[in-house]
Amino acid sequence: MTLEDHAGDVVGKARKGLDVAPGQVAEAAGLNDENYVRFEEHGTFDELPDLVKIGELLHLNPDKLATIISGWYPRAADLEANKTVRQITTNEGMEVHCYLVWDAATREAALFDTGWSDEPILALLQENELTLKHLFITHTHHDHVAAMTPIRKQFPDLALNSSSPNAPEEQRNQPGQIVELGGLQITSRETPGHADDGATYVVDNFPGFAPKVAMVGDAIFAGSMGGAPDHYQLAREKVQSEILSLSAETLLCPGHGPVTTVAEQLTVNPFF
């Protein structure tokens, strides 16, 4: 699995979020317009752009940007160590992850987003003899909720949680609310920016002191963040205050790209 964003994507998201013209960044980078466009679109270059000047213009950390360019990949995150958390990946022109979490004792399960298809979700539930009790939505962009209707038809008593203003009141995330899943505890944090209804869910109280798991949707990726051209500063602020404030060992499970940790993103993410 590759990173969701190369270095050019990172620069492009910052440029669009700050409404800076491509030519202005090209000048700072020391590239002609054609080479800058190639860098932003494909992450490739013949001569290394001036990362310090790019960082000054776009408020990105140049050392962290250099780390992404060098080929960094998450190493500290180990989702496989927790046998009751599974990443499910589907692809319909765009690869997207959803996540299934369950309590080992009660076999009660919660699904975080749905991805494109319900089939791998249903297969995993059956394979592990699980009862799906909750569906948590990180945001309502189509690739994350495409399979919601068949899932809800299959499980008509499923409790739905989201921060969508269009959801019925009883389905909306509430401040301080703790949803219990057997012995596990699930809380929500509002993380709008990439999407107006963006939410992050933190799953805690795993047996054996396993680290917390945060389902972050598209708020943050390994080495990057979700595009937010309309609410860029809000997106950055919410990631900083609601996600990167979690304990360092917390696993961050994004909607695209590899799993990472809070500690890794504080070390390598050019936006923070």
C-alpha positions in Angstrom: 0.0 0.0 0.0 1.4 3.4 -1.0 1.0 6.7 0.8 -2.2 8.5 -0.1 -0.3 11.6 -1.1 3.2 12.2 -2.5 5.1 15.5 -1.7 3.6 17.3 -4.7 0.1 16.5 -3.4 1.1 17.9 0.0 2.3 21.1 -1.6 -0.8 21.3 -3.8 -3.2 20.9 -0.9 -1.5 23.6 1.0 -1.3 25.9 -2.0 -5.1 25.5 -2.8 -6.0 25.8 0.9 -4.1 29.1 1.1 -5.3 30.3 -2.4 -1.8 30.8 -3.7 -1.2 30.9 -7.4 0.9 28.0 -8.9 3.3 30.5 -10.4 4.1 32.0 -7.0 4.9 28.6 -5.6 7.0 27.7 -8.7 9.0 30.8 -8.2 9.6 30.0 -4.6 10.5 26.5 -5.5 13.0 27.6 -8.1 11.2 25.7 -10.9 9.7 26.8 -14.2 6.0 26.6 -14.5 6.0 23.3 -16.4 8.3 21.5 -13.9 6.3 22.8 -11.0 3.1 21.5 -12.5 4.8 18.1 -12.9 6.0 18.2 -9.3 2.5 19.0 -7.9 0.7 16.5 -10.1 3.1 13.6 -10.0 5.6 14.3 -7.2 8.5 14.0 -9.6 11.3 16.5 -10.4 14.7 16.8 -12.1 16.1 19.1 -9.5 15.0 19.2 -5.9 12.6 22.1 -5.3 13.6 24.7 -2.7 11.8 23.2 0.2 12.7 25.9 2.7 11.1 28.6 0.5 8.1 26.5 -0.2 7.7 25.9 3.5 7.9 29.6 4.2 5.3 30.5 1.6 2.9 27.7 2.4 3.5 27.2 6.1 4.8 23.6 5.7 7.7 22.2 7.6 10.5 21.8 5.1 12.4 19.1 7.0 9.2 17.0 7.2 8.5 17.6 3.5 12.0 16.3 2.8 11.2 13.2 4.8 8.2 12.5 2.6 10.3 13.1 -0.5 12.9 10.6 0.8 10.4 7.8 0.7 9.2 7.7 4.3 6.6 5.0 5.1 4.8 4.3 8.4 6.7 1.8 10.6 5.4 2.2 14.1 1.7 1.3 13.3 0.8 -2.3 13.8 -2.9 -2.9 13.3 -2.3 -6.6 13.0 -1.3 -6.9 16.6 -4.9 -6.2 17.6 -6.9 -9.2 16.5 -10.3 -7.5 16.9 -9.7 -4.5 14.5 -9.7 -5.1 10.8 -9.2 -2.8 7.9 -11.4 -3.6 4.9 -10.4 -2.2 1.5 -12.6 -1.8 -1.6 -11.9 -0.2 -4.9 -14.2 1.3 -7.5 -11.8 3.6 -9.3 -10.7 4.8 -5.9 -9.4 2.7 -3.1 -11.1 3.3 0.3 -10.9 1.7 3.7 -13.5 1.0 6.3 -12.9 -0.7 9.6 -14.6 -3.4 11.7 -14.0 -3.5 15.4 -15.4 -6.0 17.9 -15.4 -7.1 21.5 -13.8 -10.5 21.8 -16.1 -11.6 24.7 -19.6 -10.6 23.5 -18.8 -10.8 19.7 -20.5 -7.4 19.3 -19.1 -5.4 16.4 -19.0 -1.8 15.1 -18.4 -0.7 11.6 -16.7 2.6 10.8 -17.8 3.7 7.3 -18.8 1.2 4.6 -16.6 1.7 1.6 -17.9 0.7 -1.8 -19.2 -2.8 -1.1 -21.0 -4.7 1.7 -19.7 -8.1 0.6 -16.3 -8.2 2.4 -18.0 -6.7 5.5 -20.6 -9.4 5.6 -18.0 -12.1 5.0 -15.9 -10.9 7.9 -18.9 -10.8 10.2 -19.8 -14.3 9.3 -16.2 -15.6 9.5 -15.8 -14.3 13.0 -19.4 -15.0 14.2 -20.1 -11.4 15.0 -23.2 -9.4 15.6 -23.1 -5.9 14.0 -24.5 -3.4 16.5 -23.2 0.0 15.4 -22.3 1.9 12.2 -20.2 5.0 12.7 -19.7 7.5 9.8 -16.6 9.6 9.6 -18.1 11.8 6.8 -20.7 11.3 4.1 -18.6 11.5 1.0 -19.9 8.9 -1.4 -16.8 6.6 -1.3 -17.2 6.2 2.5 -20.9 5.5 2.6 -21.6 3.8 -0.8 -22.6 0.5 0.9 -24.7 2.1 3.7 -28.1 1.1 2.2 -27.4 -2.6 1.7 -25.8 -2.8 5.2 -28.8 -1.1 6.8 -31.2 -3.4 5.0 -29.2 -6.4 6.2 -29.2 -5.1 9.8 -32.4 -3.0 10.3 -31.8 -2.6 14.0 -28.3 -1.2 13.5 -27.5 2.0 15.5 -26.2 4.7 13.3 -23.9 7.5 14.5 -22.7 10.5 12.4 -22.2 14.2 12.6 -24.4 14.9 9.6 -26.8 17.8 10.2 -29.3 15.9 8.0 -29.3 12.9 10.4 -32.1 12.5 12.9 -31.3 13.9 16.3 -30.9 10.4 17.9 -28.3 9.4 15.3 -26.0 12.5 15.8 -22.8 12.3 17.8 -23.1 14.1 21.1 -20.3 15.7 23.1 -19.1 13.5 25.9 -21.1 10.5 24.7 -19.6 7.1 25.3 -20.9 4.2 23.2 -20.2 0.8 24.8 -19.4 -2.2 22.6 -19.0 -5.0 25.1 -16.0 -3.9 27.2 -14.9 -1.4 24.5 -15.6 2.3 24.7 -16.2 4.6 21.7 -16.2 8.4 21.8 -16.4 10.9 19.0 -14.5 14.1 18.2 -15.7 16.7 15.7 -13.1 17.1 12.9 -14.7 19.2 10.1 -12.7 20.7 7.3 -12.3 18.1 4.6 -16.0 17.6 5.1 -18.5 19.7 7.0 -19.7 16.7 8.9 -16.3 15.2 9.6 -16.0 13.1 12.8 -13.2 11.1 14.3 -14.0 8.1 16.5 -11.7 6.9 19.3 -12.0 3.2 20.4 -10.5 2.5 23.8 -10.3 0.0 26.6 -8.9 -2.9 24.5 -7.8 -5.9 26.6 -4.1 -6.1 27.4 -3.5 -2.4 27.3 -3.5 -2.4 23.5 -3.3 1.2 22.2 -6.3 3.3 21.4 -7.5 3.3 17.8 -8.8 6.5 16.1 -10.9 6.2 13.0 -10.0 9.5 11.3 -11.7 9.3 7.9 -10.0 11.8 5.6 -9.1 14.3 8.2 -5.4 13.2 8.2 -3.4 10.7 6.2 0.1 9.2 6.8 2.2 12.2 5.9 -0.6 14.4 4.7 -4.2 15.5 5.3 -7.5 15.6 3.5 -8.0 18.3 0.9 -9.9 21.3 2.3 -9.7 24.2 -0.1 -12.8 25.8 1.4 -12.0 25.3 5.1 -8.3 24.8 5.2 -7.3 26.5 8.4 -10.3 24.9 10.2 -9.2 21.4 9.0 -5.6 21.9 10.2 -6.8 23.3 13.6 -9.2 20.4 14.2 -6.6 17.7 13.3 -4.1 19.4 15.7 -6.6 19.8 18.6 -8.7 16.7 18.2 -6.4 14.0 16.7 -2.8 14.9 17.3 -3.6 15.6 21.0 -4.3 11.9 21.5 -1.7 9.8 23.2 1.4 9.2 21.1 0.9 5.5 20.6 -2.7 5.9 19.3 -3.2 4.2 16.0 -4.6 6.5 13.3 -6.8 4.6 10.8 -7.5 6.8 7.7 -9.9 6.3 4.9 -7.1 6.1 2.4 -3.5 5.0 2.6 -1.6 3.2 5.4 -2.3 3.2 9.1 0.0 5.4 11.2 0.4 6.7 14.8 0.1 10.1 16.5 3.8 10.0 17.3 4.7 9.4 13.6 2.6 12.2 12.4 4.0 14.7 14.9 7.4 13.7 13.6 6.9 13.6 9.8 3.7 15.3 8.7 4.6 18.6 7.0 1.3 20.2 7.9 1.8 20.0 11.6 
